């Protein structure tokens, strides 16, 4: 399950899953976790192995439904779409439909929101489409964004699409928002391969999806940096992900090695840099994978996804696995370093799994839930003085071949007061943090 730079950094950026797909097991009985599950201050609620594809991506939830993306699988065929799961009874999750994507593409990132525009009213699912790198069909597929009507999640309907040129990899991570002025905006962050292979490739596209049947480009933006330069084990600079904040008047671009860039998009056609938070120092690798805000925007949370022990074995200069960095964002023009959080495994150089953070989501202002690959879901908190502490951990059981689980996505479900986790191989897990009460 270990990823390698020998395939052009493909594992790190979700291009190819190198582990063998292990068929998902049948859902265990409600309230009874399977053998090998780690439940430290968590209670097991439910599990779905989904359709057994065995190479799942990120996840999102909306109302009584969870949406889990998919990647390419070992055969590079892709095309497994976004799994739609009824979680109205969290202890009995039930697969009800799928948002389709073409063969040789992956649909690993998805977001869902309620929108009301003159063109469309209902629940809108936005899916990022990328070519499966290594399939041999990259030049044939059309990557970009697909937009679905999921007002009835059991019967989704394609509304429209926004396309990137054939031969490019596509939208690595996406986000969507409806602003107070009614505009529906979609953010598309491009992949490392696009940056390196296409001179001047755009890092971020802002797309107007107010009419989801006919989305249009509002802005193309990039930092003026050399994508082949950077620091640390993965010396590259590229836009990995984007996330809207401030009601869609800001977007944060996690720009690998170049910082977490806060853009003012109050005028979407003219993005303006507010700040660029570089984590080097204190981090020797400088990887900016993804972000979120906490404390009503007062804290900036940066995830690193640092895989140095696997990708630069034996090189002590790059230290251990990744950690979460927290910045005081009271002055958005100049965030100030506050502290870090890491697990004991992520401070090690062990290589029997992957022990780095991927995403972090927030509950009750100061309770953080991070997807941490082989460390599962980690629950932690931090004081205003930057002192962090782990509160709990959920780790799915090992795969049938003995390899560790790899949790990629995390979602704080405030409707059902549970935490959702997407395991690359074994699908959707649902757990509840003990004694946290209502989120």
C-alpha positions as CSV (number, residue, x, y, z in Angstrom):
1,X,0.0,0.0,0.0
2,X,3.1,2.2,0.1
3,X,3.3,4.9,-2.6
4,X,6.5,5.7,-4.6
5,X,8.0,8.6,-6.5
6,X,9.0,6.1,-9.1
7,X,5.6,6.5,-10.7
8,X,5.9,10.3,-11.1
9,X,4.5,11.1,-7.7
10,X,1.3,9.4,-8.8
11,X,0.4,7.9,-5.5
12,X,0.9,11.1,-3.5
13,X,-1.5,13.0,-5.8
14,X,-4.1,10.3,-6.2
15,X,-3.2,9.4,-9.8
16,X,-2.7,5.7,-9.4
17,X,-3.5,3.4,-6.5
18,X,-0.6,0.9,-6.2
19,X,-2.1,-1.4,-3.6
20,X,-4.0,-4.5,-4.6
21,X,-7.7,-4.1,-4.3
22,X,-9.1,-6.2,-1.5
23,X,-12.8,-7.0,-1.9
24,X,-14.9,-5.1,0.6
25,X,-16.5,-7.3,3.3
26,X,-20.1,-7.4,4.0
27,X,-21.3,-4.7,6.4
28,X,-20.9,-5.9,10.0
29,X,-23.8,-6.0,12.4
30,X,-24.9,-2.7,13.8
31,X,-23.0,-1.8,16.9
32,X,-20.4,-4.6,16.4
33,X,-17.1,-3.5,15.0
34,X,-15.1,-6.1,13.1
35,X,-12.0,-7.7,14.7
36,X,-8.9,-5.5,14.6
37,X,-10.8,-2.2,14.8
38,X,-9.2,0.4,17.0
39,X,-11.7,2.4,19.0
40,X,-10.1,4.9,21.4
41,X,-12.7,7.2,22.7
42,X,-14.9,6.4,19.7
43,X,-18.0,4.2,19.3
44,X,-18.5,2.1,16.2
45,X,-21.8,3.0,14.4
46,X,-21.8,1.5,10.9
47,X,-19.9,0.5,7.8
48,X,-20.6,0.0,4.1
49,X,-18.2,-1.7,1.7
50,X,-20.0,0.2,-1.1
51,X,-19.8,-1.6,-4.4
52,X,-16.5,-3.4,-3.7
53,X,-14.5,-1.3,-6.3
54,X,-11.7,-1.1,-3.7
55,X,-10.2,2.3,-4.6
56,X,-12.2,5.1,-3.0
57,X,-11.5,8.8,-2.6
58,X,-12.8,11.7,-0.6
59,X,-16.3,12.1,0.8
60,X,-19.0,14.6,1.6
61,X,-22.4,14.5,3.2
62,X,-25.6,16.4,2.6
63,X,-28.7,15.7,4.5
64,X,-29.3,12.0,4.9
65,X,-26.8,11.0,2.2
66,X,-23.0,10.5,2.0
67,X,-21.1,10.9,-1.3
68,X,-17.9,8.9,-1.7
69,X,-15.6,9.5,-4.7
70,X,-13.6,6.8,-6.5
71,X,-10.1,6.7,-8.1
72,X,-8.6,4.5,-10.8
73,X,-7.9,1.1,-9.2
74,X,-4.8,-0.9,-10.0
75,X,-5.9,-1.6,-13.5
76,X,-6.2,2.2,-14.2
77,X,-9.7,1.8,-15.6
78,X,-11.5,4.2,-13.4
79,X,-15.1,5.0,-14.1
80,X,-16.6,3.9,-10.8
81,X,-18.2,7.3,-10.2
82,X,-19.4,8.8,-6.9
83,X,-21.2,6.3,-4.5
84,X,-24.4,7.8,-3.0
85,X,-25.2,6.2,0.4
86,X,-28.4,6.6,2.5
87,X,-27.2,7.3,6.1
88,X,-30.6,8.2,7.5
89,X,-29.9,5.2,9.8
90,X,-26.2,5.6,10.4
91,X,-25.9,2.1,11.8
92,X,-27.3,0.7,8.5
93,X,-25.8,2.7,5.6
94,X,-27.3,1.7,2.3
95,X,-25.9,2.3,-1.2
96,X,-28.7,3.8,-3.4
97,X,-27.1,5.2,-6.5
98,X,-24.0,6.4,-8.3
99,X,-22.9,9.6,-10.0
100,X,-21.3,8.3,-13.2
101,X,-18.0,9.3,-14.8
102,X,-16.4,8.0,-18.0
103,X,-14.0,5.1,-18.2
104,X,-10.3,6.0,-17.6
105,X,-11.3,8.9,-15.4
106,X,-11.6,9.2,-11.6
107,X,-14.1,11.2,-9.6
108,X,-12.3,11.4,-6.3
109,X,-13.5,14.8,-5.0
110,X,-17.1,15.8,-4.6
111,X,-19.1,18.5,-2.8
112,X,-22.9,19.0,-2.5
113,X,-24.9,22.1,-1.7
114,X,-28.4,23.5,-1.8
115,X,-28.7,26.3,-4.4
116,X,-31.5,28.6,-5.6
117,X,-31.0,30.4,-8.9
118,X,-33.2,31.4,-11.8
119,X,-31.9,28.4,-13.6
120,X,-31.9,25.7,-10.9
121,X,-33.3,25.1,-7.4
122,X,-32.3,22.0,-5.5
123,X,-29.3,20.0,-4.3
124,X,-26.3,20.4,-6.6
125,X,-23.5,17.9,-6.6
126,X,-20.2,19.1,-8.0
127,X,-17.6,16.4,-9.0
128,X,-14.0,16.8,-10.1
129,X,-13.0,14.7,-13.1
130,X,-9.4,13.7,-13.7
131,X,-7.7,11.4,-16.2
132,X,-6.4,8.1,-14.9
133,X,-2.6,8.6,-15.3
134,X,-1.0,5.5,-16.6
135,X,-4.2,4.2,-18.3
136,X,-2.8,4.9,-21.8
137,X,-6.0,6.8,-22.6
138,X,-5.1,10.2,-21.1
139,X,-5.3,11.9,-24.5
140,X,-8.9,10.6,-25.1
141,X,-10.8,11.6,-22.0
142,X,-12.2,15.0,-21.2
143,X,-11.5,16.1,-17.6
144,X,-13.0,19.0,-15.7
145,X,-16.2,19.3,-13.6
146,X,-19.5,17.5,-13.8
147,X,-22.7,18.9,-12.1
148,X,-25.6,16.7,-11.0
149,X,-29.1,17.3,-9.7
150,X,-29.2,15.2,-6.5
151,X,-32.4,16.7,-5.1
152,X,-33.6,13.0,-5.2
153,X,-30.2,11.3,-4.4
154,X,-31.5,7.9,-5.4
155,X,-32.1,9.2,-8.9
156,X,-29.4,11.7,-9.8
157,X,-29.4,13.5,-13.1
158,X,-26.5,15.1,-15.0
159,X,-27.1,18.9,-15.5
160,X,-24.0,20.1,-17.2
161,X,-20.2,19.9,-17.4
162,X,-17.2,22.3,-17.6
163,X,-14.4,20.8,-19.6
164,X,-10.6,21.0,-19.6
165,X,-8.5,20.1,-22.7
166,X,-8.0,16.5,-23.5
167,X,-4.5,15.3,-22.6
168,X,-4.5,17.2,-19.3
169,X,-5.1,15.5,-15.9
170,X,-7.9,17.7,-14.7
171,X,-9.4,19.1,-11.5
172,X,-7.5,17.5,-8.6
173,X,-9.7,19.0,-5.9
174,X,-12.8,21.1,-6.1
175,X,-15.1,23.2,-4.0
176,X,-18.4,25.0,-4.5
177,X,-20.4,27.8,-2.9
178,X,-23.4,30.0,-3.5
179,X,-22.6,33.6,-2.5
180,X,-25.0,36.1,-1.0
181,X,-25.3,37.8,-4.4
182,X,-26.7,34.5,-5.8
183,X,-23.7,33.4,-7.8
184,X,-22.7,29.8,-7.7
185,X,-18.9,29.4,-7.9
186,X,-16.9,26.3,-8.4
187,X,-13.1,26.1,-7.7
188,X,-10.9,23.7,-9.7
189,X,-7.3,23.2,-8.5
190,X,-5.1,21.6,-11.2
191,X,-2.7,18.7,-10.7
192,X,1.1,18.6,-10.4
193,X,1.4,16.8,-13.7
194,X,-0.5,19.6,-15.5
195,X,1.8,22.1,-14.0
196,X,4.9,20.3,-15.0
197,X,3.8,19.2,-18.4
198,X,2.0,22.3,-19.7
199,X,4.0,25.5,-19.7
200,X,2.0,28.2,-17.9
201,X,-0.8,25.8,-16.9
202,X,-3.4,27.5,-14.8
203,X,-3.3,26.6,-11.1
204,X,-6.9,27.6,-10.2
205,X,-10.0,28.0,-12.3
206,X,-13.1,29.8,-10.9
207,X,-16.2,28.6,-12.6
208,X,-19.6,30.3,-12.6
209,X,-22.2,27.5,-12.2
210,X,-25.2,29.8,-11.5
211,X,-26.7,28.0,-14.5
212,X,-25.4,24.5,-13.9
213,X,-26.5,23.5,-17.4
214,X,-24.0,26.0,-18.9
215,X,-21.1,26.7,-16.5
216,X,-18.6,29.3,-17.7
217,X,-15.1,30.3,-16.6
218,X,-14.9,33.5,-14.5
219,X,-11.2,33.6,-13.7
220,X,-7.9,31.7,-14.3
221,X,-5.2,32.3,-11.7
222,X,-1.7,31.1,-10.8
223,X,1.2,32.2,-8.7
224,X,4.2,33.3,-10.7
225,X,6.4,30.4,-9.6
226,X,8.5,27.7,-11.3
227,X,6.6,24.4,-10.7
228,X,9.9,22.4,-10.9
229,X,11.3,24.3,-7.9
230,X,10.5,23.8,-4.3
231,X,11.9,22.5,-1.0
232,X,12.2,19.2,0.8
233,X,11.5,15.6,-0.4
234,X,8.9,16.7,-3.0
235,X,10.5,19.8,-4.5
236,X,7.6,21.1,-6.6
237,X,5.1,24.0,-6.5
238,X,1.6,23.5,-7.7
239,X,-2.0,24.1,-6.6
240,X,-3.2,21.0,-4.8
241,X,-6.6,22.1,-3.5
242,X,-8.9,25.1,-3.1
243,X,-11.6,25.9,-0.5
244,X,-14.1,28.7,-0.3
245,X,-14.4,30.7,2.9
246,X,-16.1,34.0,3.9
247,X,-19.3,33.1,2.1
248,X,-17.5,32.8,-1.2
249,X,-15.7,36.1,-0.9
250,X,-12.4,34.3,-0.3
251,X,-10.8,31.1,-1.6
252,X,-7.8,29.5,-0.1
253,X,-5.4,27.7,-2.5
254,X,-3.2,25.1,-1.0
255,X,-0.1,25.6,-3.2
256,X,2.4,22.7,-2.6
257,X,5.7,24.2,-1.3
258,X,4.6,27.7,-2.2
259,X,2.2,28.3,0.7
260,X,-1.5,28.5,1.5
261,X,-2.6,31.4,-0.5
262,X,-5.6,33.4,0.6
263,X,-7.3,35.1,-2.4
264,X,-9.9,37.9,-2.1
265,X,-12.6,37.0,-4.7
266,X,-15.2,39.6,-3.8
267,X,-14.8,40.4,-7.5
268,X,-14.5,36.8,-8.8
269,X,-13.1,37.9,-12.2
270,X,-10.1,39.5,-10.4
271,X,-8.7,37.4,-7.6
272,X,-6.2,39.3,-5.4
273,X,-3.7,37.8,-3.0
274,X,-4.4,38.7,0.7
275,X,-1.7,36.5,2.2
276,X,0.5,33.5,1.5
277,X,1.2,31.4,4.6
278,X,4.4,29.3,4.1
279,X,5.0,26.5,6.6
280,X,8.8,26.5,5.9
281,X,10.0,27.0,8.6
282,X,9.1,25.2,10.9
283,X,8.4,22.4,8.4
284,X,11.4,21.2,6.4
285,X,9.2,19.9,3.5
286,X,6.8,22.8,3.0
287,X,3.9,20.7,1.7
288,X,0.6,22.6,1.7
289,X,-2.0,19.9,1.0
290,X,-5.3,21.3,2.2
291,X,-6.7,23.7,4.8
292,X,-9.7,24.7,6.8
293,X,-10.6,27.5,9.2
294,X,-11.6,27.2,12.9
295,X,-12.7,29.4,15.8
296,X,-15.0,31.4,13.5
297,X,-12.1,32.1,11.1
298,X,-9.6,33.0,13.8
299,X,-7.4,29.9,13.2
300,X,-6.0,28.6,9.9
301,X,-5.5,24.9,9.8
302,X,-2.9,23.5,7.3
303,X,-2.6,19.8,6.5
304,X,0.8,18.7,5.0
305,X,0.5,15.1,3.7
306,X,4.2,14.7,4.1
307,X,5.3,11.2,3.0
308,X,9.1,11.6,3.5
309,X,9.8,8.2,5.2
310,X,8.3,6.4,2.3
311,X,9.6,8.6,-0.5
312,X,13.0,9.6,0.8
313,X,13.9,6.5,2.9
314,X,16.9,6.9,5.2
315,X,17.2,10.7,4.6
316,X,17.0,12.1,8.1
317,X,17.0,15.6,6.8
318,X,13.3,15.4,6.1
319,X,12.2,14.0,9.4
320,X,9.1,12.0,9.9
321,X,5.6,11.9,8.4
322,X,3.2,14.9,8.2
323,X,1.6,17.0,10.9
324,X,-1.1,19.7,11.1
325,X,0.0,23.3,11.4
326,X,-2.2,25.9,13.1
327,X,-1.9,29.7,12.6
328,X,-3.6,32.6,14.3
329,X,-5.6,34.1,11.5
330,X,-7.0,37.1,13.4
331,X,-5.2,39.3,10.9
332,X,-5.9,37.5,7.6
333,X,-3.1,39.6,5.9
334,X,-0.5,38.1,8.3
335,X,-1.3,34.8,9.9
336,X,1.0,33.9,12.8
337,X,2.2,30.4,13.7
338,X,0.5,29.0,16.7
339,X,1.4,25.3,17.0
340,X,1.3,21.9,15.5
341,X,-0.3,18.5,16.1
342,X,1.0,15.1,15.2
343,X,0.5,11.5,16.3
344,X,3.2,9.4,17.8
345,X,3.4,7.4,14.5
346,X,3.7,10.6,12.4
347,X,6.8,11.6,14.4
348,X,8.4,8.2,13.5
349,X,10.1,6.9,10.3
350,X,8.2,3.6,10.3
351,X,7.2,2.4,6.9
352,X,4.7,-0.4,7.6
353,X,1.9,2.0,6.7
354,X,1.4,5.7,5.9
355,X,1.2,8.0,8.9
356,X,0.5,11.4,7.6
357,X,-2.5,13.7,7.8
358,X,-4.7,14.3,4.7
359,X,-7.7,16.4,5.7
360,X,-9.0,18.0,8.9
361,X,-12.5,19.1,9.8
362,X,-13.8,21.0,12.8
363,X,-16.6,20.4,15.3
364,X,-17.6,22.7,18.3
365,X,-15.0,25.3,17.3
366,X,-12.0,23.5,18.8
367,X,-12.4,19.8,18.3
368,X,-10.5,18.6,15.2
369,X,-11.0,15.3,13.3
370,X,-8.2,14.5,10.9
371,X,-8.0,11.7,8.3
372,X,-4.6,10.2,8.9
373,X,-4.1,7.3,6.4
374,X,-2.9,4.3,8.5
375,X,-3.7,6.1,11.7
376,X,-7.3,6.3,10.7
377,X,-9.3,9.2,12.1
378,X,-7.6,11.2,14.8
379,X,-9.5,13.4,17.2
380,X,-7.4,16.2,18.8
381,X,-7.7,19.7,20.2
382,X,-5.6,22.7,20.8
383,X,-5.5,25.6,23.3
384,X,-5.2,29.2,22.5
385,X,-1.5,29.0,23.4
386,X,-0.8,26.4,20.7
387,X,-0.7,23.3,23.0
388,X,-2.3,20.3,21.3
389,X,-3.5,17.0,22.7
390,X,-4.9,13.9,21.2
391,X,-8.4,12.9,22.4
392,X,-9.1,9.7,20.5
393,X,-8.6,7.6,17.5
394,X,-10.5,5.3,15.2
395,X,-8.6,2.9,12.9
396,X,-10.4,0.4,10.6
397,X,-9.3,-3.2,10.7
398,X,-6.4,-4.3,8.5
399,X,-7.1,-5.5,4.9
400,X,-7.4,-9.2,4.3
401,X,-3.9,-9.3,3.0
402,X,-2.6,-7.8,6.3
403,X,-1.9,-4.3,4.9
404,X,-3.1,-1.4,7.0
405,X,-6.2,0.5,6.2
406,X,-5.8,4.0,4.6
407,X,-8.3,6.6,5.6
408,X,-8.4,9.4,3.1
409,X,-11.6,11.4,3.7
410,X,-13.3,12.7,6.9
411,X,-16.6,14.5,7.3
412,X,-18.2,15.9,10.5
413,X,-21.9,15.1,10.2
414,X,-23.7,17.6,12.4
415,X,-27.1,16.2,11.5
416,X,-26.5,12.7,12.9
417,X,-23.6,13.7,15.3
418,X,-21.2,11.2,13.8
419,X,-17.9,11.2,12.0
420,X,-17.8,9.8,8.5
421,X,-14.5,8.3,7.1
422,X,-13.6,7.0,3.7
423,X,-11.2,4.1,3.6
424,X,-9.4,3.8,0.3
425,X,-10.0,0.0,0.1
426,X,-13.0,-0.7,2.3
427,X,-15.4,2.2,1.8
428,X,-17.4,4.1,4.3
429,X,-17.1,3.9,8.1
430,X,-19.3,5.7,10.6
431,X,-18.2,6.3,14.2
432,X,-19.2,8.6,17.1
433,X,-16.8,10.4,19.4
434,X,-17.6,9.6,23.0
435,X,-19.0,12.3,25.3
436,X,-18.9,15.1,22.7
437,X,-22.6,15.3,22.6
438,X,-24.2,17.3,19.9
439,X,-21.9,19.0,17.4
